[in-house]
Amino acid sequence: MREADYVAFSGVPADERAAEAYWKRIDALRGSMLAALPRWRRWRTRLSLRDLWHSRQSGTRGKEQR
């Protein structure tokens, strides 16, 4: 969204209310996108095995166990 680009690159700090409204719109959009998928695809979308693999590769898992 253009709003995220503006806040990231303009150098103007984000207003708290504008940020909350932005994330509410993002959550609503995500919800409608997920609702359009079959149940098995929604679960697969929410479960990202790539994130698990990335944390093992970066060594974060080993550091947390110490």
Secondary structure, DSSP 8 states (H G I E B T S, - for coil): -HHHHHHHHH-----HHHHHHHHHHHHHHHHHHHHTS-HHHHHHHH--HHHHHHHHHHTHHHHHH-
